[in-house]
Amino acid sequence: MQCTTCGRKLKDKKSIDRGYGPVCYEKHLRDLADAEFEKNQVTIDEVIEGDAV
């Protein structure tokens, strides 16, 4: 099996189960956290219009 991100061959069971090598998995987790952070941001226009959650 190969890493979903970089295509390198995965060697240990944990990486194979995840589909990512250890470095790419950490990057994947950061990307997910960044996406979640961005999703929860409020723009100044939303605050002014009163649409903020």
N, CA, C and O atoms as a printed pandas DataFrame, in Angstrom:
     atom_number atom_name residue_name chain_id  residue_number  x_coord  y_coord  z_coord
0              1         N          MET        A               1    0.847   -1.187    0.000
1              2        CA          MET        A               1    0.000    0.000    0.000
2              3         C          MET        A               1    0.880    1.234    0.000
3              4         O          MET        A               1    2.006    1.210    0.497
4              5         N          GLN        A               2    0.348    2.327   -0.570
5              6        CA          GLN        A               2    1.094    3.568   -0.684
6              7         C          GLN        A               2    0.405    4.687    0.086
7              8         O          GLN        A               2   -0.809    4.674    0.288
8              9         N          CYS        A               3    1.215    5.659    0.510
9             10        CA          CYS        A               3    0.708    6.833    1.207
10            11         C          CYS        A               3   -0.234    7.597    0.285
11            12         O          CYS        A               3    0.069    7.818   -0.888
12            13         N          THR        A               4   -1.360    7.990    0.822
13            14        CA          THR        A               4   -2.360    8.733    0.067
14            15         C          THR        A               4   -1.825   10.080   -0.413
15            16         O          THR        A               4   -2.221   10.561   -1.475
16            17         N          THR        A               5   -0.935   10.684    0.354
17            18        CA          THR        A               5   -0.426   12.009    0.022
18            19         C          THR        A               5    0.784   11.966   -0.908
19            20         O          THR        A               5    0.774   12.578   -1.976
20            21         N          CYS        A               6    1.818   11.246   -0.502
21            22        CA          CYS        A               6    3.078   11.317   -1.246
22            23         C          CYS        A               6    3.363   10.098   -2.125
23            24         O          CYS        A               6    4.247   10.140   -2.981
24            25         N          GLY        A               7    2.621    9.023   -1.916
25            26        CA          GLY        A               7    2.798    7.841   -2.747
26            27         C          GLY        A               7    3.908    6.894   -2.319
27            28         O          GLY        A               7    4.153    5.890   -2.988
28            29         N          ARG        A               8    4.581    7.196   -1.218
29            30        CA          ARG        A               8    5.627    6.283   -0.743
30            31         C          ARG        A               8    5.008    4.999   -0.210
31            32         O          ARG        A               8    3.853    4.974    0.216
32            33         N          LYS        A               9    5.791    3.951   -0.244
33            34        CA          LYS        A               9    5.330    2.660    0.247
34            35         C          LYS        A               9    5.200    2.721    1.771
35            36         O          LYS        A               9    6.113    3.168    2.465
36            37         N          LEU        A              10    4.053    2.264    2.277
37            38        CA          LEU        A              10    3.818    2.237    3.721
38            39         C          LEU        A              10    4.325    0.919    4.274
39            40         O          LEU        A              10    4.085   -0.142    3.697
40            41         N          LYS        A              11    5.031    0.992    5.403
41            42        CA          LYS        A              11    5.701   -0.189    5.933
42            43         C          LYS        A              11    5.078   -0.743    7.205
43            44         O          LYS        A              11    4.988   -1.961    7.359
44            45         N          ASP        A              12    4.644    0.122    8.125
45            46        CA          ASP        A              12    4.105   -0.435    9.373
46            47         C          ASP        A              12    2.576   -0.489    9.341
47            48         O          ASP        A              12    1.926    0.226    8.578
48            49         N          LYS        A              13    2.033   -1.339   10.173
49            50        CA          LYS        A              13    0.592   -1.598   10.174
50            51         C          LYS        A              13   -0.225   -0.343   10.459
51            52         O          LYS        A              13   -1.256   -0.112    9.828
52            53         N          LYS        A              14    0.232    0.457   11.401
53            54        CA          LYS        A              14   -0.483    1.679   11.768
54            55         C          LYS        A              14   -0.609    2.614   10.563
55            56         O          LYS        A              14   -1.680    3.165   10.308
56            57         N          SER        A              15    0.481    2.788    9.831
57            58        CA          SER        A              15    0.457    3.648    8.648
58            59         C          SER        A              15   -0.437    3.067    7.563
59            60         O          SER        A              15   -1.181    3.796    6.907
60            61         N          ILE        A              16   -0.364    1.773    7.377
61            62        CA          ILE        A              16   -1.196    1.104    6.374
62            63         C          ILE        A              16   -2.670    1.289    6.714
63            64         O          ILE        A              16   -3.484    1.570    5.834
64            65         N          ASP        A              17   -3.014    1.130    7.994
65            66        CA          ASP        A              17   -4.403    1.298    8.429
66            67         C          ASP        A              17   -4.899    2.726    8.195
67            68         O          ASP        A              17   -6.050    2.932    7.810
68            69         N          ARG        A              18   -4.025    3.711    8.428
69            70        CA          ARG        A              18   -4.404    5.116    8.255
70            71         C          ARG        A              18   -4.409    5.532    6.785
71            72         O          ARG        A              18   -5.192    6.384    6.366
72            73         N          GLY        A              19   -3.519    4.911    6.014
73            74        CA          GLY        A              19   -3.370    5.298    4.618
74            75         C          GLY        A              19   -2.377    6.426    4.412
75            76         O          GLY        A              19   -2.244    6.947    3.305
76            77         N          TYR        A              20   -1.681    6.804    5.473
77            78        CA          TYR        A              20   -0.692    7.873    5.445
78            79         C          TYR        A              20    0.549    7.427    6.204
79            80         O          TYR        A              20    0.453    6.687    7.182
80            81         N          GLY        A              21    1.721    7.881    5.748
81            82        CA          GLY        A              21    2.943    7.723    6.527
82            83         C          GLY        A              21    2.899    8.697    7.689
83            84         O          GLY        A              21    2.029    9.566    7.725
84            85         N          PRO        A              22    3.824    8.574    8.649
85            86        CA          PRO        A              22    3.762    9.417    9.851
86            87         C          PRO        A              22    3.867   10.916    9.575
87            88         O          PRO        A              22    3.157   11.698   10.207
88            89         N          VAL        A              23    4.722   11.335    8.659
89            90        CA          VAL        A              23    4.883   12.753    8.354
90            91         C          VAL        A              23    3.644   13.282    7.637
91            92         O          VAL        A              23    3.130   14.346    7.984
92            93         N          CYS        A              24    3.168   12.547    6.646
93            94        CA          CYS        A              24    1.981   12.978    5.896
94            95         C          CYS        A              24    0.734   12.955    6.780
95            96         O          CYS        A              24   -0.165   13.776    6.599
96            97         N          TYR        A              25    0.671   12.030    7.728
97            98        CA          TYR        A              25   -0.482   11.970    8.621
98            99         C          TYR        A              25   -0.532   13.211    9.512
99           100         O          TYR        A              25   -1.603   13.776    9.729
100          101         N          GLU        A              26    0.614   13.633   10.023
101          102        CA          GLU        A              26    0.663   14.854   10.835
102          103         C          GLU        A              26    0.216   16.055   10.005
103          104         O          GLU        A              26   -0.534   16.901   10.492
104          105         N          LYS        A              27    0.671   16.133    8.758
105          106        CA          LYS        A              27    0.253   17.230    7.874
106          107         C          LYS        A              27   -1.247   17.148    7.624
107          108         O          LYS        A              27   -1.932   18.171    7.623
108          109         N          HIS        A              28   -1.754   15.957    7.416
109          110        CA          HIS        A              28   -3.185   15.761    7.193
110          111         C          HIS        A              28   -3.994   16.255    8.401
111          112         O          HIS        A              28   -5.012   16.926    8.230
112          113         N          LEU        A              29   -3.551   15.928    9.607
113          114        CA          LEU        A              29   -4.238   16.377   10.816
114          115         C          LEU        A              29   -4.211   17.900   10.947
115          116         O          LEU        A              29   -5.205   18.510   11.340
116          117         N          ARG        A              30   -3.067   18.513   10.615
117          118        CA          ARG        A              30   -2.972   19.979   10.651
118          119         C          ARG        A              30   -3.931   20.594    9.640
119          120         O          ARG        A              30   -4.602   21.583    9.935
120          121         N          ASP        A              31   -3.994   20.008    8.449
121          122        CA          ASP        A              31   -4.899   20.524    7.415
122          123         C          ASP        A              31   -6.353   20.428    7.866
123          124         O          ASP        A              31   -7.136   21.349    7.635
124          125         N          LEU        A              32   -6.717   19.321    8.505
125          126        CA          LEU        A              32   -8.081   19.174    9.018
126          127         C          LEU        A              32   -8.382   20.215   10.092
127          128         O          LEU        A              32   -9.463   20.804   10.112
128          129         N          ALA        A              33   -7.419   20.435   10.980
129          130        CA          ALA        A              33   -7.602   21.426   12.046
130          131         C          ALA        A              33   -7.715   22.829   11.457
131          132         O          ALA        A              33   -8.535   23.630   11.906
132          133         N          ASP        A              34   -6.894   23.125   10.452
133          134        CA          ASP        A              34   -6.966   24.439    9.797
134          135         C          ASP        A              34   -8.310   24.636    9.113
135          136         O          ASP        A              34   -8.884   25.723    9.185
136          137         N          ALA        A              35   -8.816   23.613    8.458
137          138        CA          ALA        A              35  -10.107   23.699    7.776
138          139         C          ALA        A              35  -11.228   23.927    8.789
139          140         O          ALA        A              35  -12.139   24.717    8.540
140          141         N          GLU        A              36  -11.164   23.248    9.914
141          142        CA          GLU        A              36  -12.176   23.419   10.962
142          143         C          GLU        A              36  -12.110   24.835   11.536
143          144         O          GLU        A              36  -13.143   25.456   11.789
144          145         N          PHE        A              37  -10.910   25.334   11.736
145          146        CA          PHE        A              37  -10.714   26.690   12.240
146          147         C          PHE        A              37  -11.321   27.701   11.271
147          148         O          PHE        A              37  -12.058   28.595   11.688
148          149         N          GLU        A              38  -11.016   27.566    9.987
149          150        CA          GLU        A              38  -11.535   28.480    8.973
150          151         C          GLU        A              38  -13.058   28.438    8.901
151          152         O          GLU        A              38  -13.705   29.468    8.717
152          153         N          LYS        A              39  -13.624   27.246    9.047
153          154        CA          LYS        A              39  -15.072   27.084    8.991
154          155         C          LYS        A              39  -15.766   27.862   10.111
155          156         O          LYS        A              39  -16.892   28.330    9.941
156          157         N          ASN        A              40  -15.097   27.997   11.243
157          158        CA          ASN        A              40  -15.693   28.642   12.409
158          159         C          ASN        A              40  -15.394   30.139   12.514
159          160         O          ASN        A              40  -15.780   30.778   13.492
160          161         N          GLN        A              41  -14.719   30.697   11.524
161          162        CA          GLN        A              41  -14.394   32.115   11.555
162          163         C          GLN        A              41  -15.599   32.955   11.149
163          164         O          GLN        A              41  -16.447   32.521   10.370
164          165         N          VAL        A              42  -15.653   34.149   11.688
165          166        CA          VAL        A              42  -16.728   35.088   11.398
166          167         C          VAL        A              42  -16.096   36.310   10.734
167          168         O          VAL        A              42  -15.068   36.811   11.189
168          169         N          THR        A              43  -16.711   36.779    9.669
169          170        CA          THR        A              43  -16.195   37.984    9.015
170          171         C          THR        A              43  -16.786   39.225    9.676
171          172         O          THR        A              43  -17.815   39.162   10.349
172          173         N          ILE        A              44  -16.120   40.339    9.472
173          174        CA          ILE        A              44  -16.610   41.596   10.034
174          175         C          ILE        A              44  -17.960   41.952    9.437
175          176         O          ILE        A              44  -18.799   42.543   10.117
176          177         N          ASP        A              45  -18.184   41.602    8.170
177          178        CA          ASP        A              45  -19.466   41.885    7.539
178          179         C          ASP        A              45  -20.586   41.100    8.217
179          180         O          ASP        A              45  -21.687   41.624    8.388
180          181         N          GLU        A              46  -20.326   39.867    8.600
181          182        CA          GLU        A              46  -21.343   39.062    9.300
182          183         C          GLU        A              46  -21.655   39.671   10.663
183          184         O          GLU        A              46  -22.805   39.647   11.102
184          185         N          VAL        A              47  -20.655   40.210   11.328
185          186        CA          VAL        A              47  -20.871   40.826   12.632
186          187         C          VAL        A              47  -21.710   42.093   12.462
187          188         O          VAL        A              47  -22.652   42.326   13.221
188          189         N          ILE        A              48  -21.370   42.897   11.482
189          190        CA          ILE        A              48  -22.099   44.147   11.255
190          191         C          ILE        A              48  -23.545   43.874   10.887
191          192         O          ILE        A              48  -24.448   44.561   11.365
192          193         N          GLU        A              49  -23.774   42.872   10.037
193          194        CA          GLU        A              49  -25.126   42.540    9.593
194          195         C          GLU        A              49  -25.900   41.766   10.634
195          196         O          GLU        A              49  -27.109   41.585   10.486
196          197         N          GLY        A              50  -25.244   41.302   11.684
197          198        CA          GLY        A              50  -25.914   40.552   12.726
198          199         C          GLY        A              50  -26.117   39.088   12.389
199          200         O          GLY        A              50  -26.926   38.415   13.027
200          201         N          ASP        A              51  -25.390   38.579   11.387
201          202        CA          ASP        A              51  -25.513   37.174   10.983
202          203         C          ASP        A              51  -24.560   36.255   11.740
203          204         O          ASP        A              51  -24.571   35.042   11.532
204          205         N          ALA        A              52  -23.752   36.815   12.600
205          206        CA          ALA        A              52  -22.768   36.001   13.328
206          207         C          ALA        A              52  -23.470   35.043   14.266
207          208         O          ALA        A              52  -24.512   35.358   14.842
208          209         N          VAL        A              53  -22.882   33.876   14.409
209          210        CA          VAL        A              53  -23.465   32.837   15.279
210          211         C          VAL        A              53  -23.145   33.122   16.712
211          212         O          VAL        A              53  -23.545   32.365   17.597
